[in-house]
Amino acid sequence: MKTDCFGGQHTSSSSEAIAAFEEAVTAVAAHKPLGDSLTRALEHDPDFCSAIALKGIGTILLAKSPDIAAAKKIAGDARACLKRLHNGTPSERVLVEALELGVAGRMQSAANLVEDHLIQHPRDFLAVKLAHAMRFMSGQPERMLATTATVLPAWSEEVGGYGFLLGCHAFGLEECGHYREAESTGRKGVSIEPADAWGLHAVSHVMEMNHRTDEGAQWLEASRPLWPKCNNFGFHLAWHLSLFRLEQGDHSGVLKLFDREISPAPSNDFRDMANAASALWRLEQEGVDVGDRWEMLREVAINQRNDATYVFGALHFLMALVGSGDHSAALELVDELNASAKRRRGDQSAVAAKVGVELARIIVATRQPTVGVRCDDLARVAQRMQIIGGSHAQRDVFLRTLLLAAADAGDRQQVDLINQLRAKQRCSDHFTDLVERRLSTRNAADINHELSNIASSTMFH
């Protein structure tokens, strides 16, 4: 058994395979492409079990039906490899077993398994990073933070991956509202490991939540040299910059970012769609004409209208269909979410049942008022929304949608309830004022209508 520089244990005796796998783990940590590294690891040792399993887990995290089917085949290969290795090492076993649970749609169980492994092996960095990703996609920031807090005492700056670990810890702190500690931890992590895009991004989250708009824009602008070295996470960093530009009122700057760095080409990766669709949706919420940009997203989203594998992703594909005016395809996707909720199979069926279907109907109703939505459901949907996964910053587009729906209905109580939830995550921003103006306009219109009715009725007495 050999241990790599990130604390992973391998049955392989090939130093070349282990070195290539270390490169793959570095790529995972730094959000860089890792396929070549895994390929080289398996070329040097076809039975490098961790490489097979990591490939499968990475495929699951793409969160589409064809990816799950592909991952199922990889899981079979990984299990056969583990058998040839006489059950392998603890690191190899936990990766294979987590992969199998993920294929079955049980991501939270997979995360539980990995976290149990970390109790005995707290320096297995890849296990930490994968548990972190699974909890992120499951909307469980408290578990993200608990995991990094549990393993950190076993680490020091001399341990491989320490800077990256601090980046994960910083993000968990931020999502749990510990902003000061999150920023200091994130900055320390980036100083130790300058390639840590996740830690850099955690600090930008702090600035977003604290309404430090100019400072956040400067922080991300300074990170631009890192973006091209990332995989599609570079698009996500550009999206974060667009949030600051939007708050600054720089709508043309946001559109330029969209065209050049957020969505420069069509992509069916749900993470890319989340960046692109939410950017356009936010702009339109503020009255900005986005031109024909929805059409490129529609061309991708229409092919995902029968896939509710991951509710968070499906909701963003739905936004693209609604934004582009494809009402028929949008309703097909709502039906698919509803079918998933009724199947009661895996974590995502429960998410669809608890919040996904209702939120999807509200999104459709923003452009199709004939779709029935009860106004008193809006705050309840907001209260349940975290389970769809993603971050507070990403889910804010949905909170904004609920707020505008409540304001357009003239429902002060629902607006206040949703605003209270939003205020727990972030400082007041210009959108808060926009909602108030919308609500005031609606209420004024109602008063004028009532006065008109009174005047009309008194004319005949």
N, C-alpha and C positions, 0 to 999 in steps of 0.2 A: 504493500500500500504506500502511495506517495501523496503528500499534501502540497497543493499549489500555493502560490503566494497570497491567495485570498482565503485560505483556510478550508478549501474544498478537498475532500479525500477521494483518491482514485485508485482503482485496481490496476490501471495501466502502468506498465513499466517504461513506456516510451516518453522520454524527456521532451522530444519534439512535439508530441501530441499534447502534453501538459502545457508546454509553452504556448502553443496555438490556442489552447482553451483559456489560458490566462488572458490572452489578447481578447478573446470573445467576452470574458467577464468584464474586462476593462471597457469594452464597447457597450455592454449592457449598462454599466455604471455611468458612462459618459453620454449615453444616448447617441451612439454612433452605429453605423452599419456593422453587423457581426457575422454575416453569412460566410464570408471568405475564411474567417478564422475557424468557424466550426467545420467547414469543408476540409481545411488543412489538418485539423485535429483528427478527423475521421480517415483522412488519407494515410496519416502516420499510424493510426490504430483504428481499424474498422469497428472494434468493440469498445471504443471509448464511450462508455454508457452515458456519462453526464452530458456529452455533446449531443447525443441522440435525444435525450430527454429535454435538454434546453431548447433544441430546435422545435420539439413538439409544444412546449409551453409557450414559446414565442408565437407559434402558429395559433394557439388557442386565444392568446391575447389580442389577435386581430379581430376576433369576435364577429365572424360571419359564418353562415351555414357551411359553405364549401371549406372554410378553414377548419371547422370542427371535424368535418369528415376526413380531411387530410391528417389532422392531429390524431385521429383515432387509429389510422394506419401506423403513424409514428409511434404511438403508445404501444401497439403490438410489437413493433420492432424493439423498443426499449425494454419491454418485459422479457422478450426472448433473449436479449443481450444480457440482462441481469441474471437470468437463469444460467446462461453459459458461464457467468462469472461467479457462480455459486452464491448468489444473493448479494454480491458486491459489498460496497462500503456504506456506512450510514448516509453519506452525502449522495451517493448514487441511488440508494433505495428511496430516499425522500423525494428526489426529483422525479423518479419514475412513478411513484405512488401519487404525487401531486398532479402529475400529468394525467393519470387515469381518472382521478376525481374531476379534473377540469374538463376532460372530454365528456364526462357524464353531466356536465352543467352544475357541478357542485364546487364552485370556486371558493366559497367560504369554508367549506370542509377542507379543501386543499390548503388554504391559508392556515387553518387550525393545525393541520399536520406539520406544515413547515415550521410553525412557531413552537410546536412541541419539540421538534428536532433541535431548535435553537437553544432550548433549555440546557441540553447536554453539549451543544456545539455552538456557543455564542459567537465564535469568530468565523463562522461560515458566511462570508459576505454575500455570496450569490443567493443563499437562502433568505437572508435579510431583505435583499433587494426584491426578490420575487414575492415574498410575503407582503412587502410594502406595496407593490404593484397590484396584487390581488385585493388588498384592503381598499386601495384607492378606487379600483373599479367597482367595488361593492359598497362604496359610500360609508366606510367605517374608519374615520380619522382617529378615533380614540384607540382603536386597535393598532393602527399604524404607529401612533405615538408610544403605546404601551410596549410594543416590540422593540423599538430602538432604545427606549429607556431601560428595558431589561438587559439588553446585550451590551450597552455602552460601558458599564463598569469593567468588562473584560477586555476592553480595547485601550489603545494608546496611539500616539502619533507614529510609533514605530511599526504598527500593524498595518499590513497592506489593505488599502481601501478605507482607511480611517476618515479621510476628507470626504469621500463619497458617503460614508455612513452619517457624518454630520449633516450632509445635505438632506438625507432622508429624515433625520431627526428634526431638522429645521422645518421641513415641510409639514410634518405631523404637528409640531408646535404651532405653526401658523394656522392650520386648519382647525385646531382646537382653541384658537383665540389667544394664545400666549405670544403676542406679537413682539414684545421687546426681546424675549429670550430667543424667539425664532430668528430674528434679524441678526443678533450677535452670533448665534450658532451657525447660521448660513454664511455670514461673512467669514467666520473662522474656517469653515469647510472649504470655501472657495480660495482662501489664502493658502491653504495646505494643498488643495488639489484644483488648480485653475481650470481644468477641463470639466469640472463638475457643473454641467449645465442645469441639473436639477436643483442644486443648492442655490445657484445664481437666480433661478426661477423662483425659488421659495422666498428669497428676499424681495423680489418684485411683487409677489403676492402680498407681503406685509405692507408694502408701499401702496398697493391698490386698495387694500382694506382700510388703511389709515388715511386715505385721500391725500397722499403725498405725490401729487400728480407730476409736477415738474421734476422732482427728484427721481421718481420712478422712470420717467422717460429718459432722463440722463443716464441712469443706471443701466438700462437696457441698450441704449445707443452705444455705451462704452463696451458692451459685450459683443458687438457685431462681429468682430474677428472670429468668435467662437462658432457662430451660426453655421457657416458652410461646412464645418467639420462634423456637425450633428447629422443624424438621419432626419426624418421629417419633424423632429422636435424643433428644428430651426424655424419651421413655419409657425410653431406654437409660440415661440419667443417673439416673433413678429406680431402675432395676434395680441400678445400681452402689451406690446408697445402700442398697438392700435387702441387699446382700452384707454391708455393715458392720452393719446392724441384725441380721442373722442371726447374725453372729459375736458380737454383744452379747447374744444370747439373747432378743431382742425379737421373738418370733414374731408376736404380734398386730400389731406395727408393720409387719412385712413384709407381712402379709395386707392391712393398710390401704393400704400402698403399691401392692400388686398391684391392688386394686380401683379405686383412684383415679388412679394415675399410671403403672403399668407396663402394665396391660391394661384400660383403661377401656371398651373396645369391641372387638368382633371385628375381626381384621385378618388378611389372608392374606399380608402382607409377612413374609418369612422372618426379618427382623431383629426384628420385633415378636413373632413366635412364639418366637424364641430367647430373648428376655427372659422371656416369660410361662411357657413350658414349663419352662425351667431353674429359674425361681424356685419353681414348685410342686414340681418333682422334688427340689430340694434340701431343701425343707421336709419332704417325705415321707421323705426319707432320714434325717431327724432325728426322725421319729415324730410330726410335726405333722399334724393332721387339716385338710385344705384344703377340706373340704365338697364342694360340687358345682362347684367352679371349673374342673375339667377339662372339663366338658361344653361350655362355651362354646368352648374350644380345639378340642375334637373336631369341632364343627360346621364349623370352618374346615379342620382337618387332613384330614378325610375326603375333601375335594375335591382334596387334593394327594397322595393315596395312589398315584397313577400318574405322579408327576413326580419324577424324580431329577436334574433339571437341575443342581442345586448340592448336593453331598453334605452340607455343613454344614447347610444349610437343611432338607434331607430328614430328617436325623437328629433335628432338633427337632420337625418335624411328626410323626415316628415316636414321640417321647416323649409327645406329646399323645395319640396313639392308644393307646399302651400305658397311660399314666396314666389314661385314661378307661375302660380295660377293653375297647376294641374290638380284640380279638385278630385277627379276620378281616382288618380293614382294615390293621392293622399288618403282617401277613404279606404282604399285597399290596404294600405299600411296600418291604418287604425284597426281594420278588421283583423289583420294578422296579429297585432298586439292583443286584441281581445281573445283571439283563438289561443294564443300563448298563455294568457291568464287562466283560461279554462282548462288547459292541459295539465296544469299543476305539476310540471316536470322541471326540476332544477330551480336554482336560485332566481333566475330571471322571470320565470312564470309568476313567482310571488311578487316580484317588483312590478310586473305589468299589472297584476291584479290590485295591488295596494295603491298604486299611483300612476303607473304608465298610461293606462287606457284613459283615465280622466284627464290627465295632462295633455295627451294627444288630442282629445276632443276639444279642449280649450284652445289649443294651437290652431286647429282647423277653424274653430268658430271666430277667430280674429278676422278671417277673410270670408267666412261663410256663416253669417248670423243665423241661418236656418238650422244649423247644427245646435241642438239643445244643450245648454250649459246652465246649471243652477248657480246663481251668483253666490249663494251661501256655501257652496263647495270650494270656493277659491282659496280661502285661508286654510282650510283643511288639507287641500292639495299641497299648499306651501309648507305646512308642518311636516308632511311625509316625504318631501322631495329629496332629502339627502340620500335616501336608499338607492336612487338611480345611479349614484356614483359620480365621478368627476370631482371638481373642486368647487369651493364657494364662488370663485370668480366665474367658472364655467356655468354653474347653475343659475347665476344671477340673471341671465337672459330670460330664464323661465319665470323668476320672481318678477322681473320687469313686465313680462307679459301678463301675469296675474294681476299686478297692480293696475295696469292700464285697463284690463277687463273690468275690474272693480270700479275704477274711476269712471269709465264710460257708462257703467250701470248706475252711477250716482250713489254708490254704496259706501258711505263714509266709514262705517264699522269695519267692512272688509278691508278697505284701504289701510285703516289704522292697524288692524291685526297683522296684515302682511308686512307693513312698514316696521312693526315691532320686531318681527322675525328677521327682517333684512338688517335692522339696526344692530342686532346682536353680532353680526358678522362684519359690518363695515360702517365707516363714518358716512354721514349724509353727503350726497353728491348732487350734481345738477339735475339728475333724473328725479330726485325727490321733489324738486320744485316743478318739474314738468308734470308730474302726476297731480300735484296740487292745482296747477293751472287747469289741467284737463277736468278734474273733479269740479272745480269752481265754474268752469264753462258749462258743464253738464247741468249742475244745479241751477245756474242762472237761466239756462234754457228751459228747465222744468218750471221755474217760477214764472217766467214770461208766458209759457204755455198755459199755466194755471190762471194767471191774470187775464189772459186772452179769453179763456173759457168763461171766467166770471163776467167779464165785460160783455161777451156775446149773450150770455143768459140774462143779464139785467136789462138789455136793450128791449126785451119783449115783455117787460113787466110794468 
